[in-house]
Amino acid sequence: MKFPATAVDLKAAGYEYSNDASCRGCGAPIEWWITPNNKKIPITVSNNSTITHAESDMRTPHWADCPEAESFRR
């Protein structure tokens, strides 16, 4: 399954926005979302290499681009 790409897509797929934060590993700004299975997921928001929070901006799971992702693996 392809990950929903925008906030509109995430909401349509049953995800719920939780809050903004900074990654504890790399310090990057992230959004926290709650999946349809009630799990939290950190999301990187970007639009042409700039960080914004518009509904149409691209969103990807933060672990895909976090240089410290391995330190969070269980």
PDB file of N, CA, C, O and CB in Angstrom:
ATOM      1  N   MET A   1       0.843  -1.180   0.000  1.00  0.00           N
ATOM      2  CA  MET A   1       0.000   0.000   0.000  1.00  0.00           C
ATOM      3  C   MET A   1       0.885   1.238   0.000  1.00  0.00           C
ATOM      4  O   MET A   1       1.839   1.323   0.774  1.00  0.00           O
ATOM      5  CB  MET A   1      -0.957   0.001   1.217  1.00  0.00           C
ATOM      6  N   LYS A   2       0.579   2.179  -0.848  1.00  0.00           N
ATOM      7  CA  LYS A   2       1.313   3.429  -0.914  1.00  0.00           C
ATOM      8  C   LYS A   2       0.883   4.328   0.241  1.00  0.00           C
ATOM      9  O   LYS A   2      -0.300   4.422   0.570  1.00  0.00           O
ATOM     10  CB  LYS A   2       1.087   4.130  -2.273  1.00  0.00           C
ATOM     11  N   PHE A   3       1.878   4.993   0.853  1.00  0.00           N
ATOM     12  CA  PHE A   3       1.579   5.883   1.965  1.00  0.00           C
ATOM     13  C   PHE A   3       0.820   7.112   1.448  1.00  0.00           C
ATOM     14  O   PHE A   3       1.202   7.670   0.420  1.00  0.00           O
ATOM     15  CB  PHE A   3       2.882   6.305   2.696  1.00  0.00           C
ATOM     16  N   PRO A   4      -0.242   7.546   2.135  1.00  0.00           N
ATOM     17  CA  PRO A   4      -0.966   8.762   1.714  1.00  0.00           C
ATOM     18  C   PRO A   4      -0.007   9.952   1.676  1.00  0.00           C
ATOM     19  O   PRO A   4       0.769  10.147   2.611  1.00  0.00           O
ATOM     20  CB  PRO A   4      -2.160   9.059   2.678  1.00  0.00           C
ATOM     21  N   ALA A   5      -0.051  10.741   0.619  1.00  0.00           N
ATOM     22  CA  ALA A   5       0.974  11.748   0.372  1.00  0.00           C
ATOM     23  C   ALA A   5       0.717  13.126   0.987  1.00  0.00           C
ATOM     24  O   ALA A   5       1.674  13.856   1.240  1.00  0.00           O
ATOM     25  CB  ALA A   5       1.138  11.906  -1.074  1.00  0.00           C
ATOM     26  N   THR A   6      -0.511  13.498   1.229  1.00  0.00           N
ATOM     27  CA  THR A   6      -0.811  14.831   1.755  1.00  0.00           C
ATOM     28  C   THR A   6      -1.694  14.703   2.998  1.00  0.00           C
ATOM     29  O   THR A   6      -2.192  13.620   3.307  1.00  0.00           O
ATOM     30  CB  THR A   6      -1.509  15.710   0.674  1.00  0.00           C
ATOM     31  N   ALA A   7      -1.879  15.810   3.700  1.00  0.00           N
ATOM     32  CA  ALA A   7      -2.754  15.799   4.878  1.00  0.00           C
ATOM     33  C   ALA A   7      -4.171  15.398   4.483  1.00  0.00           C
ATOM     34  O   ALA A   7      -4.840  14.669   5.215  1.00  0.00           O
ATOM     35  CB  ALA A   7      -2.762  17.184   5.565  1.00  0.00           C
ATOM     36  N   VAL A   8      -4.617  15.863   3.351  1.00  0.00           N
ATOM     37  CA  VAL A   8      -5.958  15.508   2.875  1.00  0.00           C
ATOM     38  C   VAL A   8      -6.046  13.996   2.653  1.00  0.00           C
ATOM     39  O   VAL A   8      -7.031  13.363   3.034  1.00  0.00           O
ATOM     40  CB  VAL A   8      -6.298  16.272   1.562  1.00  0.00           C
ATOM     41  N   ASP A   9      -4.994  13.414   2.026  1.00  0.00           N
ATOM     42  CA  ASP A   9      -4.962  11.967   1.797  1.00  0.00           C
ATOM     43  C   ASP A   9      -4.907  11.189   3.111  1.00  0.00           C
ATOM     44  O   ASP A   9      -5.586  10.175   3.269  1.00  0.00           O
ATOM     45  CB  ASP A   9      -3.763  11.597   0.924  1.00  0.00           C
ATOM     46  N   LEU A  10      -4.095  11.672   4.049  1.00  0.00           N
ATOM     47  CA  LEU A  10      -3.996  11.007   5.347  1.00  0.00           C
ATOM     48  C   LEU A  10      -5.353  10.978   6.040  1.00  0.00           C
ATOM     49  O   LEU A  10      -5.779   9.934   6.533  1.00  0.00           O
ATOM     50  CB  LEU A  10      -2.959  11.710   6.236  1.00  0.00           C
ATOM     51  N   LYS A  11      -6.033  12.124   6.080  1.00  0.00           N
ATOM     52  CA  LYS A  11      -7.343  12.193   6.735  1.00  0.00           C
ATOM     53  C   LYS A  11      -8.348  11.277   6.049  1.00  0.00           C
ATOM     54  O   LYS A  11      -9.145  10.614   6.713  1.00  0.00           O
ATOM     55  CB  LYS A  11      -7.866  13.634   6.738  1.00  0.00           C
ATOM     56  N   ALA A  12      -8.310  11.241   4.707  1.00  0.00           N
ATOM     57  CA  ALA A  12      -9.228  10.377   3.950  1.00  0.00           C
ATOM     58  C   ALA A  12      -8.954   8.902   4.228  1.00  0.00           C
ATOM     59  O   ALA A  12      -9.863   8.075   4.151  1.00  0.00           O
ATOM     60  CB  ALA A  12      -9.107  10.656   2.444  1.00  0.00           C
ATOM     61  N   ALA A  13      -7.702   8.570   4.551  1.00  0.00           N
ATOM     62  CA  ALA A  13      -7.330   7.186   4.844  1.00  0.00           C
ATOM     63  C   ALA A  13      -7.553   6.813   6.310  1.00  0.00           C
ATOM     64  O   ALA A  13      -7.256   5.690   6.717  1.00  0.00           O
ATOM     65  CB  ALA A  13      -5.879   6.956   4.479  1.00  0.00           C
ATOM     66  N   GLY A  14      -8.074   7.751   7.102  1.00  0.00           N
ATOM     67  CA  GLY A  14      -8.396   7.456   8.490  1.00  0.00           C
ATOM     68  C   GLY A  14      -7.353   7.876   9.507  1.00  0.00           C
ATOM     69  O   GLY A  14      -7.469   7.546  10.687  1.00  0.00           O
ATOM     70  N   TYR A  15      -6.320   8.611   9.059  1.00  0.00           N
ATOM     71  CA  TYR A  15      -5.316   9.115   9.985  1.00  0.00           C
ATOM     72  C   TYR A  15      -5.849  10.383  10.660  1.00  0.00           C
ATOM     73  O   TYR A  15      -6.678  11.093  10.090  1.00  0.00           O
ATOM     74  CB  TYR A  15      -3.971   9.399   9.247  1.00  0.00           C
ATOM     75  N   GLU A  16      -5.370  10.661  11.871  1.00  0.00           N
ATOM     76  CA  GLU A  16      -5.799  11.843  12.609  1.00  0.00           C
ATOM     77  C   GLU A  16      -4.570  12.632  13.048  1.00  0.00           C
ATOM     78  O   GLU A  16      -3.657  12.076  13.658  1.00  0.00           O
ATOM     79  CB  GLU A  16      -6.669  11.449  13.835  1.00  0.00           C
ATOM     80  N   TYR A  17      -4.546  13.924  12.739  1.00  0.00           N
ATOM     81  CA  TYR A  17      -3.443  14.783  13.151  1.00  0.00           C
ATOM     82  C   TYR A  17      -3.429  14.895  14.669  1.00  0.00           C
ATOM     83  O   TYR A  17      -4.481  15.037  15.293  1.00  0.00           O
ATOM     84  CB  TYR A  17      -3.557  16.182  12.500  1.00  0.00           C
ATOM     85  N   SER A  18      -2.230  14.831  15.271  1.00  0.00           N
ATOM     86  CA  SER A  18      -2.110  14.950  16.719  1.00  0.00           C
ATOM     87  C   SER A  18      -1.450  16.269  17.106  1.00  0.00           C
ATOM     88  O   SER A  18      -2.085  17.107  17.747  1.00  0.00           O
ATOM     89  CB  SER A  18      -1.313  13.775  17.284  1.00  0.00           C
ATOM     90  N   ASN A  19      -0.168  16.471  16.724  1.00  0.00           N
ATOM     91  CA  ASN A  19       0.509  17.714  17.094  1.00  0.00           C
ATOM     92  C   ASN A  19       1.828  17.869  16.330  1.00  0.00           C
ATOM     93  O   ASN A  19       2.296  16.940  15.671  1.00  0.00           O
ATOM     94  CB  ASN A  19       0.768  17.749  18.612  1.00  0.00           C
ATOM     95  N   ASP A  20       2.413  19.061  16.434  1.00  0.00           N
ATOM     96  CA  ASP A  20       3.731  19.349  15.879  1.00  0.00           C
ATOM     97  C   ASP A  20       4.767  19.108  16.962  1.00  0.00           C
ATOM     98  O   ASP A  20       4.479  19.237  18.152  1.00  0.00           O
ATOM     99  CB  ASP A  20       3.816  20.810  15.339  1.00  0.00           C
ATOM    100  N   ALA A  21       5.973  18.756  16.543  1.00  0.00           N
ATOM    101  CA  ALA A  21       7.057  18.522  17.492  1.00  0.00           C
ATOM    102  C   ALA A  21       8.385  18.607  16.754  1.00  0.00           C
ATOM    103  O   ALA A  21       8.431  18.930  15.567  1.00  0.00           O
ATOM    104  CB  ALA A  21       6.901  17.143  18.196  1.00  0.00           C
ATOM    105  N   SER A  22       9.453  18.315  17.464  1.00  0.00           N
ATOM    106  CA  SER A  22      10.786  18.186  16.884  1.00  0.00           C
ATOM    107  C   SER A  22      11.261  16.766  17.148  1.00  0.00           C
ATOM    108  O   SER A  22      11.008  16.207  18.215  1.00  0.00           O
ATOM    109  CB  SER A  22      11.786  19.245  17.479  1.00  0.00           C
ATOM    110  N   CYS A  23      11.945  16.192  16.179  1.00  0.00           N
ATOM    111  CA  CYS A  23      12.486  14.846  16.336  1.00  0.00           C
ATOM    112  C   CYS A  23      13.524  14.849  17.456  1.00  0.00           C
ATOM    113  O   CYS A  23      14.400  15.713  17.482  1.00  0.00           O
ATOM    114  CB  CYS A  23      13.111  14.338  15.004  1.00  0.00           C
ATOM    115  N   ARG A  24      13.437  13.899  18.374  1.00  0.00           N
ATOM    116  CA  ARG A  24      14.409  13.793  19.467  1.00  0.00           C
ATOM    117  C   ARG A  24      15.783  13.367  18.969  1.00  0.00           C
ATOM    118  O   ARG A  24      16.785  13.600  19.645  1.00  0.00           O
ATOM    119  CB  ARG A  24      13.916  12.807  20.514  1.00  0.00           C
ATOM    120  N   GLY A  25      15.840  12.747  17.797  1.00  0.00           N
ATOM    121  CA  GLY A  25      17.109  12.278  17.272  1.00  0.00           C
ATOM    122  C   GLY A  25      17.864  13.318  16.468  1.00  0.00           C
ATOM    123  O   GLY A  25      19.046  13.561  16.707  1.00  0.00           O
ATOM    124  N   CYS A  26      17.170  13.937  15.505  1.00  0.00           N
ATOM    125  CA  CYS A  26      17.848  14.865  14.595  1.00  0.00           C
ATOM    126  C   CYS A  26      17.403  16.310  14.754  1.00  0.00           C
ATOM    127  O   CYS A  26      18.030  17.210  14.195  1.00  0.00           O
ATOM    128  CB  CYS A  26      17.622  14.438  13.181  1.00  0.00           C
ATOM    129  N   GLY A  27      16.334  16.551  15.505  1.00  0.00           N
ATOM    130  CA  GLY A  27      15.864  17.913  15.733  1.00  0.00           C
ATOM    131  C   GLY A  27      14.976  18.483  14.648  1.00  0.00           C
ATOM    132  O   GLY A  27      14.535  19.628  14.754  1.00  0.00           O
ATOM    133  N   ALA A  28      14.704  17.715  13.612  1.00  0.00           N
ATOM    134  CA  ALA A  28      13.872  18.206  12.506  1.00  0.00           C
ATOM    135  C   ALA A  28      12.429  18.417  12.967  1.00  0.00           C
ATOM    136  O   ALA A  28      11.941  17.692  13.834  1.00  0.00           O
ATOM    137  CB  ALA A  28      13.911  17.217  11.318  1.00  0.00           C
ATOM    138  N   PRO A  29      11.750  19.408  12.389  1.00  0.00           N
ATOM    139  CA  PRO A  29      10.330  19.591  12.713  1.00  0.00           C
ATOM    140  C   PRO A  29       9.526  18.432  12.120  1.00  0.00           C
ATOM    141  O   PRO A  29       9.740  18.044  10.972  1.00  0.00           O
ATOM    142  CB  PRO A  29       9.804  20.963  12.174  1.00  0.00           C
ATOM    143  N   ILE A  30       8.607  17.890  12.904  1.00  0.00           N
ATOM    144  CA  ILE A  30       7.749  16.794  12.456  1.00  0.00           C
ATOM    145  C   ILE A  30       6.323  17.035  12.914  1.00  0.00           C
ATOM    146  O   ILE A  30       6.060  17.860  13.789  1.00  0.00           O
ATOM    147  CB  ILE A  30       8.262  15.439  12.986  1.00  0.00           C
ATOM    148  N   GLU A  31       5.419  16.305  12.307  1.00  0.00           N
ATOM    149  CA  GLU A  31       4.035  16.242  12.774  1.00  0.00           C
ATOM    150  C   GLU A  31       3.812  14.835  13.304  1.00  0.00           C
ATOM    151  O   GLU A  31       4.346  13.870  12.757  1.00  0.00           O
ATOM    152  CB  GLU A  31       3.007  16.600  11.626  1.00  0.00           C
ATOM    153  N   TRP A  32       3.032  14.716  14.357  1.00  0.00           N
ATOM    154  CA  TRP A  32       2.613  13.406  14.844  1.00  0.00           C
ATOM    155  C   TRP A  32       1.193  13.165  14.355  1.00  0.00           C
ATOM    156  O   TRP A  32       0.327  14.031  14.480  1.00  0.00           O
ATOM    157  CB  TRP A  32       2.701  13.314  16.411  1.00  0.00           C
ATOM    158  N   TRP A  33       0.962  11.984  13.796  1.00  0.00           N
ATOM    159  CA  TRP A  33      -0.356  11.567  13.342  1.00  0.00           C
ATOM    160  C   TRP A  33      -0.692  10.253  14.036  1.00  0.00           C
ATOM    161  O   TRP A  33       0.203   9.525  14.465  1.00  0.00           O
ATOM    162  CB  TRP A  33      -0.407  11.418  11.782  1.00  0.00           C
ATOM    163  N   ILE A  34      -1.969   9.956  14.145  1.00  0.00           N
ATOM    164  CA  ILE A  34      -2.438   8.689  14.700  1.00  0.00           C
ATOM    165  C   ILE A  34      -3.022   7.884  13.545  1.00  0.00           C
ATOM    166  O   ILE A  34      -3.899   8.353  12.820  1.00  0.00           O
ATOM    167  CB  ILE A  34      -3.503   8.910  15.851  1.00  0.00           C
ATOM    168  N   THR A  35      -2.516   6.660  13.388  1.00  0.00           N
ATOM    169  CA  THR A  35      -2.940   5.806  12.281  1.00  0.00           C
ATOM    170  C   THR A  35      -4.348   5.258  12.530  1.00  0.00           C
ATOM    171  O   THR A  35      -4.870   5.366  13.640  1.00  0.00           O
ATOM    172  CB  THR A  35      -1.942   4.648  12.082  1.00  0.00           C
ATOM    173  N   PRO A  36      -4.958   4.672  11.500  1.00  0.00           N
ATOM    174  CA  PRO A  36      -6.265   4.032  11.709  1.00  0.00           C
ATOM    175  C   PRO A  36      -6.209   2.907  12.744  1.00  0.00           C
ATOM    176  O   PRO A  36      -7.236   2.539  13.315  1.00  0.00           O
ATOM    177  CB  PRO A  36      -6.789   3.482  10.390  1.00  0.00           C
ATOM    178  N   ASN A  37      -5.003   2.353  12.991  1.00  0.00           N
ATOM    179  CA  ASN A  37      -4.835   1.304  14.003  1.00  0.00           C
ATOM    180  C   ASN A  37      -4.460   1.873  15.364  1.00  0.00           C
ATOM    181  O   ASN A  37      -4.012   1.142  16.248  1.00  0.00           O
ATOM    182  CB  ASN A  37      -3.776   0.312  13.558  1.00  0.00           C
ATOM    183  N   ASN A  38      -4.644   3.189  15.531  1.00  0.00           N
ATOM    184  CA  ASN A  38      -4.401   3.885  16.798  1.00  0.00           C
ATOM    185  C   ASN A  38      -2.929   3.863  17.241  1.00  0.00           C
ATOM    186  O   ASN A  38      -2.639   3.814  18.436  1.00  0.00           O
ATOM    187  CB  ASN A  38      -5.255   3.269  17.878  1.00  0.00           C
ATOM    188  N   LYS A  39      -2.007   3.899  16.273  1.00  0.00           N
ATOM    189  CA  LYS A  39      -0.569   3.980  16.550  1.00  0.00           C
ATOM    190  C   LYS A  39      -0.083   5.366  16.158  1.00  0.00           C
ATOM    191  O   LYS A  39      -0.580   5.941  15.189  1.00  0.00           O
ATOM    192  CB  LYS A  39       0.228   2.869  15.781  1.00  0.00           C
ATOM    193  N   LYS A  40       0.883   5.915  16.897  1.00  0.00           N
ATOM    194  CA  LYS A  40       1.445   7.215  16.542  1.00  0.00           C
ATOM    195  C   LYS A  40       2.524   7.033  15.482  1.00  0.00           C
ATOM    196  O   LYS A  40       3.281   6.063  15.510  1.00  0.00           O
ATOM    197  CB  LYS A  40       2.022   7.929  17.791  1.00  0.00           C
ATOM    198  N   ILE A  41       2.583   7.985  14.540  1.00  0.00           N
ATOM    199  CA  ILE A  41       3.576   7.943  13.485  1.00  0.00           C
ATOM    200  C   ILE A  41       4.140   9.352  13.281  1.00  0.00           C
ATOM    201  O   ILE A  41       3.378  10.307  13.130  1.00  0.00           O
ATOM    202  CB  ILE A  41       2.963   7.386  12.165  1.00  0.00           C
ATOM    203  N   PRO A  42       5.477   9.487  13.276  1.00  0.00           N
ATOM    204  CA  PRO A  42       6.081  10.793  13.019  1.00  0.00           C
ATOM    205  C   PRO A  42       6.138  11.043  11.507  1.00  0.00           C
ATOM    206  O   PRO A  42       6.501  10.157  10.734  1.00  0.00           O
ATOM    207  CB  PRO A  42       7.506  10.876  13.645  1.00  0.00           C
ATOM    208  N   ILE A  43       5.779  12.241  11.109  1.00  0.00           N
ATOM    209  CA  ILE A  43       5.699  12.580   9.687  1.00  0.00           C
ATOM    210  C   ILE A  43       6.553  13.812   9.388  1.00  0.00           C
ATOM    211  O   ILE A  43       6.498  14.810  10.107  1.00  0.00           O
ATOM    212  CB  ILE A  43       4.231  12.828   9.267  1.00  0.00           C
ATOM    213  N   THR A  44       7.343  13.725   8.314  1.00  0.00           N
ATOM    214  CA  THR A  44       8.078  14.872   7.795  1.00  0.00           C
ATOM    215  C   THR A  44       7.197  15.560   6.769  1.00  0.00           C
ATOM    216  O   THR A  44       6.618  14.902   5.904  1.00  0.00           O
ATOM    217  CB  THR A  44       9.450  14.447   7.171  1.00  0.00           C
ATOM    218  N   VAL A  45       7.090  16.874   6.859  1.00  0.00           N
ATOM    219  CA  VAL A  45       6.289  17.659   5.928  1.00  0.00           C
ATOM    220  C   VAL A  45       7.232  18.495   5.084  1.00  0.00           C
ATOM    221  O   VAL A  45       8.058  19.232   5.622  1.00  0.00           O
ATOM    222  CB  VAL A  45       5.257  18.559   6.678  1.00  0.00           C
ATOM    223  N   SER A  46       7.119  18.388   3.767  1.00  0.00           N
ATOM    224  CA  SER A  46       7.997  19.185   2.911  1.00  0.00           C
ATOM    225  C   SER A  46       7.311  19.557   1.613  1.00  0.00           C
ATOM    226  O   SER A  46       6.390  18.885   1.148  1.00  0.00           O
ATOM    227  CB  SER A  46       9.285  18.429   2.618  1.00  0.00           C
ATOM    228  N   ASN A  47       7.791  20.650   1.045  1.00  0.00           N
ATOM    229  CA  ASN A  47       7.299  21.148  -0.233  1.00  0.00           C
ATOM    230  C   ASN A  47       8.496  21.762  -0.938  1.00  0.00           C
ATOM    231  O   ASN A  47       8.932  22.860  -0.593  1.00  0.00           O
ATOM    232  CB  ASN A  47       6.120  22.194  -0.054  1.00  0.00           C
ATOM    233  N   ASN A  48       9.027  21.052  -1.925  1.00  0.00           N
ATOM    234  CA  ASN A  48      10.199  21.536  -2.660  1.00  0.00           C
ATOM    235  C   ASN A  48      11.353  21.868  -1.720  1.00  0.00           C
ATOM    236  O   ASN A  48      11.951  22.939  -1.817  1.00  0.00           O
ATOM    237  CB  ASN A  48       9.834  22.767  -3.487  1.00  0.00           C
ATOM    238  N   SER A  49      11.658  20.960  -0.825  1.00  0.00           N
ATOM    239  CA  SER A  49      12.793  21.064   0.101  1.00  0.00           C
ATOM    240  C   SER A  49      12.623  22.108   1.199  1.00  0.00           C
ATOM    241  O   SER A  49      13.593  22.419   1.890  1.00  0.00           O
ATOM    242  CB  SER A  49      14.026  21.376  -0.667  1.00  0.00           C
ATOM    243  N   THR A  50      11.438  22.654   1.382  1.00  0.00           N
ATOM    244  CA  THR A  50      11.208  23.577   2.500  1.00  0.00           C
ATOM    245  C   THR A  50      10.184  22.946   3.429  1.00  0.00           C
ATOM    246  O   THR A  50       9.305  22.205   2.989  1.00  0.00           O
ATOM    247  CB  THR A  50      10.721  24.985   1.998  1.00  0.00           C
ATOM    248  N   ILE A  51      10.303  23.240   4.695  1.00  0.00           N
ATOM    249  CA  ILE A  51       9.374  22.681   5.673  1.00  0.00           C
ATOM    250  C   ILE A  51       8.208  23.652   5.832  1.00  0.00           C
ATOM    251  O   ILE A  51       8.400  24.816   6.182  1.00  0.00           O
ATOM    252  CB  ILE A  51      10.082  22.417   7.047  1.00  0.00           C
ATOM    253  N   THR A  52       7.028  23.169   5.578  1.00  0.00           N
ATOM    254  CA  THR A  52       5.809  23.956   5.734  1.00  0.00           C
ATOM    255  C   THR A  52       4.745  23.033   6.328  1.00  0.00           C
ATOM    256  O   THR A  52       5.023  21.874   6.636  1.00  0.00           O
ATOM    257  CB  THR A  52       5.336  24.577   4.358  1.00  0.00           C
ATOM    258  N   HIS A  53       3.552  23.541   6.483  1.00  0.00           N
ATOM    259  CA  HIS A  53       2.479  22.710   7.022  1.00  0.00           C
ATOM    260  C   HIS A  53       1.170  22.916   6.276  1.00  0.00           C
ATOM    261  O   HIS A  53       0.099  22.869   6.881  1.00  0.00           O
ATOM    262  CB  HIS A  53       2.281  23.005   8.495  1.00  0.00           C
ATOM    263  N   ALA A  54       1.244  23.145   4.971  1.00  0.00           N
ATOM    264  CA  ALA A  54       0.031  23.296   4.176  1.00  0.00           C
ATOM    265  C   ALA A  54      -0.610  21.932   3.950  1.00  0.00           C
ATOM    266  O   ALA A  54       0.090  20.921   3.897  1.00  0.00           O
ATOM    267  CB  ALA A  54       0.341  23.983   2.826  1.00  0.00           C
ATOM    268  N   GLU A  55      -1.904  21.895   3.820  1.00  0.00           N
ATOM    269  CA  GLU A  55      -2.639  20.640   3.606  1.00  0.00           C
ATOM    270  C   GLU A  55      -2.133  19.878   2.386  1.00  0.00           C
ATOM    271  O   GLU A  55      -2.153  18.648   2.374  1.00  0.00           O
ATOM    272  CB  GLU A  55      -4.128  20.925   3.447  1.00  0.00           C
ATOM    273  N   SER A  56      -1.676  20.605   1.350  1.00  0.00           N
ATOM    274  CA  SER A  56      -1.265  19.956   0.104  1.00  0.00           C
ATOM    275  C   SER A  56       0.215  19.580   0.061  1.00  0.00           C
ATOM    276  O   SER A  56       0.664  18.986  -0.920  1.00  0.00           O
ATOM    277  CB  SER A  56      -1.577  20.854  -1.050  1.00  0.00           C
ATOM    278  N   ASP A  57       0.982  19.912   1.098  1.00  0.00           N
ATOM    279  CA  ASP A  57       2.408  19.568   1.120  1.00  0.00           C
ATOM    280  C   ASP A  57       2.590  18.058   1.240  1.00  0.00           C
ATOM    281  O   ASP A  57       1.760  17.361   1.823  1.00  0.00           O
ATOM    282  CB  ASP A  57       3.124  20.286   2.285  1.00  0.00           C
ATOM    283  N   MET A  58       3.674  17.576   0.686  1.00  0.00           N
ATOM    284  CA  MET A  58       3.986  16.157   0.729  1.00  0.00           C
ATOM    285  C   MET A  58       4.363  15.738   2.145  1.00  0.00           C
ATOM    286  O   MET A  58       5.028  16.475   2.874  1.00  0.00           O
ATOM    287  CB  MET A  58       5.121  15.825  -0.248  1.00  0.00           C
ATOM    288  N   ARG A  59       3.932  14.562   2.509  1.00  0.00           N
ATOM    289  CA  ARG A  59       4.223  14.012   3.833  1.00  0.00           C
ATOM    290  C   ARG A  59       4.790  12.602   3.675  1.00  0.00           C
ATOM    291  O   ARG A  59       4.295  11.795   2.888  1.00  0.00           O
ATOM    292  CB  ARG A  59       2.943  13.997   4.728  1.00  0.00           C
ATOM    293  N   THR A  60       5.835  12.334   4.439  1.00  0.00           N
ATOM    294  CA  THR A  60       6.448  11.007   4.438  1.00  0.00           C
ATOM    295  C   THR A  60       6.739  10.597   5.882  1.00  0.00           C
ATOM    296  O   THR A  60       6.950  11.456   6.739  1.00  0.00           O
ATOM    297  CB  THR A  60       7.757  10.991   3.578  1.00  0.00           C
ATOM    298  N   PRO A  61       6.751   9.302   6.153  1.00  0.00           N
ATOM    299  CA  PRO A  61       7.132   8.874   7.500  1.00  0.00           C
ATOM    300  C   PRO A  61       8.538   9.389   7.811  1.00  0.00           C
ATOM    301  O   PRO A  61       9.441   9.266   6.983  1.00  0.00           O
ATOM    302  CB  PRO A  61       7.071   7.317   7.632  1.00  0.00           C
ATOM    303  N   HIS A  62       8.723   9.954   8.980  1.00  0.00           N
ATOM    304  CA  HIS A  62      10.000  10.572   9.316  1.00  0.00           C
ATOM    305  C   HIS A  62      11.145   9.570   9.344  1.00  0.00           C
ATOM    306  O   HIS A  62      12.285   9.933   9.052  1.00  0.00           O
ATOM    307  CB  HIS A  62       9.899  11.262  10.651  1.00  0.00           C
ATOM    308  N   TRP A  63      10.868   8.323   9.686  1.00  0.00           N
ATOM    309  CA  TRP A  63      11.953   7.348   9.744  1.00  0.00           C
ATOM    310  C   TRP A  63      12.586   7.116   8.367  1.00  0.00           C
ATOM    311  O   TRP A  63      13.688   6.572   8.286  1.00  0.00           O
ATOM    312  CB  TRP A  63      11.437   6.026  10.309  1.00  0.00           C
ATOM    313  N   ALA A  64      11.910   7.519   7.285  1.00  0.00           N
ATOM    314  CA  ALA A  64      12.472   7.359   5.936  1.00  0.00           C
ATOM    315  C   ALA A  64      13.594   8.356   5.661  1.00  0.00           C
ATOM    316  O   ALA A  64      14.445   8.101   4.809  1.00  0.00           O
ATOM    317  CB  ALA A  64      11.376   7.521   4.889  1.00  0.00           C
ATOM    318  N   ASP A  65      13.609   9.499   6.375  1.00  0.00           N
ATOM    319  CA  ASP A  65      14.650  10.502   6.109  1.00  0.00           C
ATOM    320  C   ASP A  65      15.420  10.955   7.351  1.00  0.00           C
ATOM    321  O   ASP A  65      16.264  11.846   7.252  1.00  0.00           O
ATOM    322  CB  ASP A  65      14.028  11.698   5.462  1.00  0.00           C
ATOM    323  N   CYS A  66      15.151  10.370   8.501  1.00  0.00           N
ATOM    324  CA  CYS A  66      15.848  10.752   9.730  1.00  0.00           C
ATOM    325  C   CYS A  66      17.207  10.060   9.805  1.00  0.00           C
ATOM    326  O   CYS A  66      17.277   8.834   9.721  1.00  0.00           O
ATOM    327  CB  CYS A  66      14.998  10.399  10.972  1.00  0.00           C
ATOM    328  N   PRO A  67      18.289  10.828   9.961  1.00  0.00           N
ATOM    329  CA  PRO A  67      19.606  10.204  10.063  1.00  0.00           C
ATOM    330  C   PRO A  67      19.776   9.383  11.347  1.00  0.00           C
ATOM    331  O   PRO A  67      20.710   8.587  11.446  1.00  0.00           O
ATOM    332  CB  PRO A  67      20.679  11.267   9.995  1.00  0.00           C
ATOM    333  N   GLU A  68      18.896   9.564  12.317  1.00  0.00           N
ATOM    334  CA  GLU A  68      18.968   8.828  13.583  1.00  0.00           C
ATOM    335  C   GLU A  68      17.896   7.741  13.692  1.00  0.00           C
ATOM    336  O   GLU A  68      17.631   7.244  14.787  1.00  0.00           O
ATOM    337  CB  GLU A  68      18.834   9.793  14.748  1.00  0.00           C
ATOM    338  N   ALA A  69      17.289   7.375  12.585  1.00  0.00           N
ATOM    339  CA  ALA A  69      16.175   6.421  12.617  1.00  0.00           C
ATOM    340  C   ALA A  69      16.533   5.099  13.284  1.00  0.00           C
ATOM    341  O   ALA A  69      15.707   4.530  13.997  1.00  0.00           O
ATOM    342  CB  ALA A  69      15.695   6.153  11.216  1.00  0.00           C
ATOM    343  N   GLU A  70      17.729   4.608  13.072  1.00  0.00           N
ATOM    344  CA  GLU A  70      18.133   3.328  13.669  1.00  0.00           C
ATOM    345  C   GLU A  70      18.081   3.348  15.203  1.00  0.00           C
ATOM    346  O   GLU A  70      17.841   2.317  15.831  1.00  0.00           O
ATOM    347  CB  GLU A  70      19.540   2.970  13.211  1.00  0.00           C
ATOM    348  N   SER A  71      18.304   4.500  15.788  1.00  0.00           N
ATOM    349  CA  SER A  71      18.303   4.578  17.250  1.00  0.00           C
ATOM    350  C   SER A  71      16.895   4.433  17.846  1.00  0.00           C
ATOM    351  O   SER A  71      16.745   4.244  19.053  1.00  0.00           O
ATOM    352  CB  SER A  71      18.913   5.900  17.694  1.00  0.00           C
ATOM    353  N   PHE A  72      15.880   4.521  17.003  1.00  0.00           N
ATOM    354  CA  PHE A  72      14.487   4.392  17.476  1.00  0.00           C
ATOM    355  C   PHE A  72      13.879   3.031  17.184  1.00  0.00           C
ATOM    356  O   PHE A  72      12.773   2.742  17.638  1.00  0.00           O
ATOM    357  CB  PHE A  72      13.628   5.459  16.844  1.00  0.00           C
ATOM    358  N   ARG A  73      14.578   2.197  16.438  1.00  0.00           N
ATOM    359  CA  ARG A  73      14.041   0.879  16.096  1.00  0.00           C
ATOM    360  C   ARG A  73      13.956   0.007  17.344  1.00  0.00           C
ATOM    361  O   ARG A  73      14.836   0.048  18.204  1.00  0.00           O
ATOM    362  CB  ARG A  73      14.914   0.194  15.020  1.00  0.00           C
ATOM    363  N   ARG A  74      12.888  -0.782  17.433  1.00  0.00           N
ATOM    364  CA  ARG A  74      12.692  -1.670  18.593  1.00  0.00           C
ATOM    365  C   ARG A  74      13.351  -3.003  18.349  1.00  0.00           C
ATOM    366  O   ARG A  74      13.298  -3.884  19.206  1.00  0.00           O
ATOM    367  CB  ARG A  74      11.197  -1.871  18.891  1.00  0.00           C
TER     368      ARG A  74
END
